[in-house]
Every structure is written in C-alpha cells, then in structure tokens.
Amino acid sequence: MGRRNLATAENLRSQKSRVKSMLMIFFEWQGVIHKEFVPEGETINAVYYKGVMQSLLNRIRRVRPGMCESGDWFLLHDNAPSHNATISSSFWPNEK
C-alpha cells in the first residue's frame, strides 16, 4: 500500500502558482495586530502606505488601547522611499 502511494506521488506534477500575493503583517510580542493583503497589481507607494498605516493605527486603538494611551511604542520597518515620504509620516500622533 505504501508503495502504491509513493508511485502515485511521483506521477503528480507540481505547478507554480501564477498569482503572487504580498502580505503586510504587523505584530508585537502578544501576537498579530493587523494584516493586510496587497491587491494584485497594486503598487505600494506613499499614498497606499499611508492608508495602510491609518488602518494599522485604528486597529491598534481598537485591540491594544493601552499602547496608544501610553505612547511608549515605536514602529520598526524598512527604509523604502514610500515610508520616508512626508505624506506617510505626517499623521502619526506621537511623532516629534
């Protein structure tokens, strides 16, 4: 029986997916706070990133209210140009 399953598995061909997905996920030590799939064909520019950050901030206020009240947290992300744009960094309440 095990031999038959092995033979069947060898006859199967794997196919690569034609659809690529990008997932933006935000988490901290207690777990995932927010996740968002980027729609196919969408470019992550400053305007799109600002919308994601606004969704993240709203989610933090809803699921981790103590974090927003204390203001004792920071966001660590890469240095992509859209993240450094004025439009995407101007709405953070604790920015100095």
C-alpha positions, 0 to 999 in steps of 0.5 A: 500500500505504501508503495502504491502511494509513493508511485502515485506521488511521483506521477503528480506534477507540481505547478507554480502558482501564477498569482503572487500575493504580498502580505503586510503583517504587523505584530508585537510580542502578544501576537498579530495586530493587523494584516493586510493583503496587497491587491494584485497589481497594486503598487505600494507607494506613499499614498497606499502606505499611508492608508495602510498605516491609518488602518494599522493605527485604528486597529491598534486603538481598537485591540491594544488601547493601552499602547496608544494611551501610553505612547511608549511604542515605536514602529520598526520597518524598512527604509523604502522611499514610500515610508520616508515620504512626508505624506506617510509620516505626517499623521502619526500622533506621537511623532516629534 
